[in-house]
Amino acid sequence: MSRVGDLIRRLFSLPRRQNASAMPTVRYATSPLLASRTPPWRVKFLIGAIGLGFAVLIGRAAWIQIIHNDFYLQQGASRYERRIELPANRGRILDRNGELLASSVPSPSLWVIPKDFEATPAQFKALAKLLNMKSSELKKRLGGNQNFAWLRRQVDDSVAQQVAALGIKGVHEIKETKRQYPEGEAAAHIVGFTNIEDEGQEGIELAYQKQLIGRDGVRHVIKDRLGRVVESVGDLIPADDGREIRLSIDAKIQFYAYQRIRDAVAAQKAKAGSVVVLDAQTGEILALANVPSYTPSDRRNLTGAQLRNRALTDTFEPGSTMKPFIISWALETNRVKPETVISTGAGRMTIDGATISDSHPHGDLTVEQVLQKSSNIGTAKLALQFQPKEMWELYTAVGMGQKPQIGFPGVVTGRLRPYKSWRRIEQVTMSYGYGLSASLLQLAQAYTVFARDGELIPITLLKRDDGDETATPQSLALRTDYKPGQGMPAGELVPVRGTRVFSPETAREVRKMLAMAASNGGTAPKAQAMGYSVGGKTGTAHKQEGKGYSGNKYRSWFVGIAPISHPRIVVAVMVDEPGNGVYFGGDVAAPVFSQVVEQTLNRLGVMPDLDVRPDITAMQSVEESF
């Protein structure tokens, strides 16, 4: 064995050959690294670390592929899938006959990528001119966000074509929609307008924003790198267009009314004016016009005075237009009869140290003549027979101090103080319209009690139609039990149900008195209309300024009914601050009433009930109709 060992040792110690490797000989038996034993925990740690790494990788793969794959699928789809919005069309606004009052039309809008914008000085100058802006303003727009900027939205097609013809790099065009208002300033206060984002700002556009706006749809598509649609993916959600709103307004009557009040304001050098036309059978508002007005599609330099819907938002002391209600209640409670004589003396009366007066002394007047001559003294003596609560309930019953429920922005309530705080002189002055306030619309609605045989009817700006989903509950409460001869001839429209205030007999008696007031011998003979019997009441009052009254500023108005024998419409007219030397309601507002009545009744196809001559002799046929 020793020889074998020696032999092995000699073999390992033999000299190397000349071409042998230069690597030194390792003596494995003497290497401390190979000779030492590896600790067991090190092997286990290494295996555990490798296993943990594989577990993390498996967990991450499960998180991406199974648990949270929606996010990654969405991120992947966003690289090739595009979401195209399908804009909904804003609903149209129509008049009662289907005539357009507001609609949406396509309109180009111009935008730019400022970082791509390249234009010569001549092109830049031409672009600014076409956009109707200064060069400095255009430079400012280009100096903001370098990825996107609006140049001009909703421009005319001709402007967009001329801009495209300039060939300026970075300028682009997109199709939007804008609102058109065919009736212009005549119907501006009713229809209102939208802003650049198609959101209602005034009028019906604001009041019915939710119904008009609709809901946008969406379409998912795959586009290639050039932006071309390759195919559609997913479900298509179609756009839900806005609802169509049909108003009670008649566009032709609205235009007539606007023309007449516009001309009257100009002729009288007045500050403003308003007209309201109501259908006395249905409570529908056929016209509501104001001056000054504005063009809804061009609102540059627009003022607050132009925006005000004065017939709804402006309140004033209604003056003598309240006298028919006091007389009606005196008749209704059997305190007087139409022929009862009331002494007005010299036209002056002192109550609690305050003196009230008539414009002229009238001496003894019947109740009919008190209204015909518009006597403050006669009305005051009737009012003093009432308890304050009784008079307050009467005014409340005809809508004073209450907001008209027409669903329109800006409608005011007016003012009617609680009766417990009334002094005796205040009760007297309120009997002829001082000490309370109302809008022109409130007055027009109040007069429906005379047109509808003692019923106050609800009014609406929406066309009353059983099949109209946008109608109010009141507008669907149509009567089917109305009998011929109760204020209208057989075969006419079925009226809405109202709230009883006076008996039919009382309403007819007062209608007769209103006819006397609008005839020769009354305060408003200029209210007579060609071929139609009319009745109504004038009002003239000093304007309030602060806590007092202006000495030379007036409001003039007239509220009336036509035809008086079988009422179809109620018309209220107000002229604010007439400045041409004439300010009485019978001279300023009554002629407008006459013109509006003639045109409206002709438009509605109502047959004349008088001879062609509107004079005092025609009153005989009116009296016979009662």
Order of alpha helices (4+ residues) and beta strands (2+ residues): alpha-alpha-alpha-alpha-beta-beta-beta-alpha-alpha-beta-alpha-beta-alpha-beta-beta-alpha-alpha-beta-beta-beta-alpha-beta-beta-alpha-alpha-alpha-beta-beta-beta-beta-alpha-alpha-alpha-alpha-alpha-alpha-beta-beta-alpha-beta-beta-beta-alpha-alpha-alpha
